[in-house]
Amino acid sequence: MKADKMLISEPLPFITEFVESINDAIREYGENRRLSSTQRYWISFCIMAIIMTNTVCRATFERAGLGTYALAALSRMLRHSKIPWEFLLCSSVSHILKDYGITKGTLAPDDSEKKRSKNTKRISNVHKMKDKKTDGYLMGQSIVFLVLITPIVTIPVGFMLYMPDPKLTEWNRLKKQSKKSGCCPKKPPKNPAYPTKQEIALILLRRFRVCHPTIRIPSVLADNLYCCPAFFEKATEIFGKVQVISQIKYNQNIRYRNGKKSVKDFFSSYSCVSQKISIRGGEEVTAVIGSARLHVCSHKTELFVIALRYEGEEDYRYLVASDLTWRTEDIVKAYTLRWLIGVFIQDRKSYEGWNALTKQRGDEGSERTLILSLLTDHCLLLHPEQRQRMNTELPAITVGSLIGKSKVECLFIFIRKLISNEDDKNKLDELSDTVCEIFRMSPSKKHMVGRDLGNFAPSPSLKYKTA
C-alpha cells in the first residue's frame, strides 16, 4: 500500500467543521434529530479516509487509520448506528446553499453505471445492462443523480438506485423470441416498486422542491432518455413555470402542413444561420442554428425545436424546450450546462471512492456508502482555498488538486504529531507494533510451496499397459 494511503492520524479541520455544520442543519428538522459526538467523528473519519484512499472499503479504512477504527467497528457504525441518513445529504446541501448565498439554479438529472461481478447476488439493485464500450452486456448498478448547477458551484443534491422490473424484463425477452413463433405473451401490469429512470428523476425533483422550497429553479435540463411527455408535464407541475430542455432524435415527427415530417427533413430545407455561442459563460464557438415553434407529435403539443450543429460537426442535434417565450440563444446556452453533469460523474468515479472496492451488501451498504461519497464532494466545495476563490470570483480548484493538497496536509499533520511526542522511541515502537498487527500477511495461492502436487511421472506398476 502507498504511503499516502496509511497515514491518517485525525480528520483535517475543514472536514470536522463541515460535519459540525451538517449537524447544525439536521437540528433544524427537529430537536431530537442530531448526530452524537461519536457519529460526527466517524463520519469525519470516513470522509478523510475516502479522500486519502479513494475507496469506500472498510478494510482499507482500518489500515489507513492505523487502527483508529477496527473493521468490525466501521461495519457496525455503517449498518447499526442510528445516524439520520435520510437527512444527511439534504442537510449538507442546505448548508452549502446557505454558505454561498445561493438562491437559484438549474436542475439536471442523469444516470451513471457501476460495473459489478457477474456472480454477485448480495449487492443491491444489480441487473443486466448494456455495455456502452463493447456493445455487449454486463452486470452492474445504475444510479440516477440529480445535480444543481448554480452561478457559483455545481452540487449533487440527490440520487436513487435504479432496478428494472424483473417481470417486464422477462416479458421483453419472450417478446423478442415470439417474433419467430408469432405468439406474443401478455404484457404484465406495471409494478410501482420498480420506477423507471424518468419516474426516479421526477421523485428526485419533488424531494428537492420539498427540502429546498426557497431555491428558484428557472430550468430543468435532461438528455433524450427523459424526453417524454410525462416528464415534461410533471416537471412543470413541480416547479410551476419552468423551462424543460431536452433532446429528441432526428426521426421524431412534427406536424407540418396537415401532414407529418421528421425534424431532420424539416430543418434540411429550413434556413439555418451561423452565429457565435458562449459556452457556459466562457469561450465562444461558432454554431449553425435553426429554430421553430412546432407541434411535436409524440408530445401532442407545441414545443420550441432547435437544430444545432457546432463547427466541425457533420450532423445536427435537435433540442426541444417547453417554454415558447425563451430566446433561441438562451435555450442553447442553458443546454451547454449539461456538460457539467459529466464532469461531476467523472470526478465521482475518479476521486470520491464509490467506484472502487465498494462491495457493501444490501440496500443499506450501497446507499449509505454512496451518501458518504457525495458528502466528500460537498466537503471539498467548502475547502478553505476553494471557498476563498469562490467568494472572490476566481476560477475554482479541481477536485483532484484539492484531494492532492489534502493528502499532503494529512501527511504533515501525522509527521508533526509524531516528532512532537516527548518519547519518540516509544511512540515509534508503538506505531511499528500497530502496523504489524493491522497489515497481516495473507497466504498466496499462486505459489505451490508446502503443497502436495502429486507424482508427475510414469508409474512403474503400470508399464505393462504399454507393452
GIURCOR-V815791 format. One record per residue. N is the residue number from 0. RES is the residue in one letter. SS is DSSP state (2 for helix, 1 for strand, 0 for the rest). D_CENTER is the distance of its C-alpha to the mean C-alpha in whole Angstrom. Layout:
BEGIN
n: <N,N>
res: <RES,RES>
ss: <SS,SS>
d_center: <D_CENTER,D_CENTER>
END
This chain:
BEGIN
n: <0,1,2,3,4,5,6,7,8,9,10,11,12,13,14,15,16,17,18,19,20,21,22,23,24,25,26,27,28,29,30,31,32,33,34,35,36,37,38,39,40,41,42,43,44,45,46,47,48,49,50,51,52,53,54,55,56,57,58,59,60,61,62,63,64,65,66,67,68,69,70,71,72,73,74,75,76,77,78,79,80,81,82,83,84,85,86,87,88,89,90,91,92,93,94,95,96,97,98,99,100,101,102,103,104,105,106,107,108,109,110,111,112,113,114,115,116,117,118,119,120,121,122,123,124,125,126,127,128,129,130,131,132,133,134,135,136,137,138,139,140,141,142,143,144,145,146,147,148,149,150,151,152,153,154,155,156,157,158,159,160,161,162,163,164,165,166,167,168,169,170,171,172,173,174,175,176,177,178,179,180,181,182,183,184,185,186,187,188,189,190,191,192,193,194,195,196,197,198,199,200,201,202,203,204,205,206,207,208,209,210,211,212,213,214,215,216,217,218,219,220,221,222,223,224,225,226,227,228,229,230,231,232,233,234,235,236,237,238,239,240,241,242,243,244,245,246,247,248,249,250,251,252,253,254,255,256,257,258,259,260,261,262,263,264,265,266,267,268,269,270,271,272,273,274,275,276,277,278,279,280,281,282,283,284,285,286,287,288,289,290,291,292,293,294,295,296,297,298,299,300,301,302,303,304,305,306,307,308,309,310,311,312,313,314,315,316,317,318,319,320,321,322,323,324,325,326,327,328,329,330,331,332,333,334,335,336,337,338,339,340,341,342,343,344,345,346,347,348,349,350,351,352,353,354,355,356,357,358,359,360,361,362,363,364,365,366,367,368,369,370,371,372,373,374,375,376,377,378,379,380,381,382,383,384,385,386,387,388,389,390,391,392,393,394,395,396,397,398,399,400,401,402,403,404,405,406,407,408,409,410,411,412,413,414,415,416,417,418,419,420,421,422,423,424,425,426,427,428,429,430,431,432,433,434,435,436,437,438,439,440,441,442,443,444,445,446,447,448,449,450,451,452,453,454,455,456,457,458,459,460,461,462,463,464,465,466>
res: <M,K,A,D,K,M,L,I,S,E,P,L,P,F,I,T,E,F,V,E,S,I,N,D,A,I,R,E,Y,G,E,N,R,R,L,S,S,T,Q,R,Y,W,I,S,F,C,I,M,A,I,I,M,T,N,T,V,C,R,A,T,F,E,R,A,G,L,G,T,Y,A,L,A,A,L,S,R,M,L,R,H,S,K,I,P,W,E,F,L,L,C,S,S,V,S,H,I,L,K,D,Y,G,I,T,K,G,T,L,A,P,D,D,S,E,K,K,R,S,K,N,T,K,R,I,S,N,V,H,K,M,K,D,K,K,T,D,G,Y,L,M,G,Q,S,I,V,F,L,V,L,I,T,P,I,V,T,I,P,V,G,F,M,L,Y,M,P,D,P,K,L,T,E,W,N,R,L,K,K,Q,S,K,K,S,G,C,C,P,K,K,P,P,K,N,P,A,Y,P,T,K,Q,E,I,A,L,I,L,L,R,R,F,R,V,C,H,P,T,I,R,I,P,S,V,L,A,D,N,L,Y,C,C,P,A,F,F,E,K,A,T,E,I,F,G,K,V,Q,V,I,S,Q,I,K,Y,N,Q,N,I,R,Y,R,N,G,K,K,S,V,K,D,F,F,S,S,Y,S,C,V,S,Q,K,I,S,I,R,G,G,E,E,V,T,A,V,I,G,S,A,R,L,H,V,C,S,H,K,T,E,L,F,V,I,A,L,R,Y,E,G,E,E,D,Y,R,Y,L,V,A,S,D,L,T,W,R,T,E,D,I,V,K,A,Y,T,L,R,W,L,I,G,V,F,I,Q,D,R,K,S,Y,E,G,W,N,A,L,T,K,Q,R,G,D,E,G,S,E,R,T,L,I,L,S,L,L,T,D,H,C,L,L,L,H,P,E,Q,R,Q,R,M,N,T,E,L,P,A,I,T,V,G,S,L,I,G,K,S,K,V,E,C,L,F,I,F,I,R,K,L,I,S,N,E,D,D,K,N,K,L,D,E,L,S,D,T,V,C,E,I,F,R,M,S,P,S,K,K,H,M,V,G,R,D,L,G,N,F,A,P,S,P,S,L,K,Y,K,T,A>
ss: <0,0,2,2,2,0,0,0,0,0,0,0,2,2,2,2,2,2,2,2,2,2,2,2,2,2,2,0,0,0,0,0,0,0,0,0,2,2,2,2,2,2,2,2,2,2,2,2,2,2,2,2,2,0,0,0,0,2,2,2,2,2,2,2,0,0,0,0,0,0,2,2,2,2,2,2,2,2,2,2,0,0,0,0,2,2,2,2,2,2,2,2,2,2,2,2,2,2,2,2,0,0,0,1,0,1,1,1,1,1,1,1,1,1,1,0,0,0,0,0,0,0,1,0,0,0,1,1,1,1,0,0,0,0,0,0,1,1,1,1,1,1,1,1,1,1,1,1,1,0,0,0,0,1,1,1,1,1,1,1,1,1,0,0,0,2,2,2,2,2,2,2,2,2,2,2,2,2,2,2,2,0,0,0,0,0,0,0,0,0,0,0,0,0,0,0,2,2,2,2,2,2,2,2,2,2,2,2,2,2,2,0,0,0,0,1,0,0,1,1,1,0,0,2,2,2,0,0,2,2,2,2,2,2,2,2,2,2,2,0,0,0,1,1,1,1,1,1,0,0,0,0,1,1,1,1,0,0,1,1,1,1,2,2,2,2,2,2,0,0,0,0,1,1,1,1,1,1,0,0,0,0,0,1,1,1,1,1,1,1,1,1,1,1,1,1,0,0,0,0,1,1,1,1,1,1,1,1,1,1,0,0,0,0,0,0,1,1,1,1,1,0,0,0,0,0,0,2,2,2,2,2,2,2,2,2,2,2,2,2,2,2,2,2,2,2,2,2,2,2,2,0,0,0,0,0,0,0,0,0,0,2,2,2,2,2,2,2,2,2,2,2,2,2,2,2,2,2,2,2,2,0,0,2,2,2,2,2,2,2,2,0,0,0,0,0,0,0,2,2,2,2,2,2,2,2,2,2,2,2,2,2,2,2,2,2,2,2,2,0,0,0,0,2,2,2,2,2,2,2,2,2,2,2,2,2,2,2,0,0,0,0,0,0,0,0,0,0,0,0,0,0,0,0,0,0,0,0,0,2,2,2,2,2,2,2,0>
d_center: <27,26,28,25,23,26,27,26,29,27,24,24,26,23,21,24,24,21,21,24,23,20,23,26,23,23,27,27,26,29,31,30,27,26,25,28,29,28,24,24,25,22,19,20,21,18,16,19,19,15,16,19,18,15,14,14,17,20,23,22,21,25,26,24,26,29,30,29,27,28,26,27,27,23,23,25,23,20,22,25,25,25,22,21,17,17,18,16,13,15,18,16,15,19,20,18,19,23,23,22,24,22,23,22,19,17,14,12,10,9,8,6,9,10,13,16,19,22,24,21,22,21,17,16,15,16,18,19,17,18,18,17,19,22,22,23,21,19,18,14,11,10,7,7,6,9,9,13,14,18,21,20,16,13,11,8,10,9,7,10,10,12,16,19,22,24,27,26,25,28,30,28,29,33,33,33,35,38,38,40,42,42,41,38,37,36,33,31,31,27,26,24,22,20,18,17,14,16,18,14,13,17,16,13,16,19,17,16,20,21,20,20,23,25,22,23,21,23,21,18,16,15,16,19,17,17,21,23,26,24,21,23,26,23,21,25,26,23,24,27,28,25,24,22,21,20,21,24,26,29,31,30,34,35,38,41,45,45,43,39,38,35,33,33,37,37,36,38,41,39,40,37,37,36,34,32,29,27,23,21,24,25,27,29,29,32,31,33,32,34,33,35,35,35,35,32,33,30,29,33,33,33,30,30,30,29,30,28,29,28,31,31,29,31,30,29,26,26,25,25,26,27,29,32,33,30,32,30,30,27,25,25,24,21,20,19,17,14,14,12,9,9,10,7,5,8,9,6,8,11,12,10,11,9,9,13,16,14,16,17,18,18,16,17,16,12,11,13,12,8,10,12,9,8,12,12,10,12,15,15,16,19,20,24,24,21,23,26,25,23,26,28,26,26,23,20,20,17,14,16,19,19,18,21,23,22,23,26,27,26,28,31,31,31,34,36,36,37,40,41,42,46,46,44,46,45,41,41,42,40,37,38,39,36,34,36,36,32,32,34,35,33,36,35,36,37,40,43,45,47,46,49,48,52,54,53,57,60,62,65,66,65,66,69,66,66,70>
END
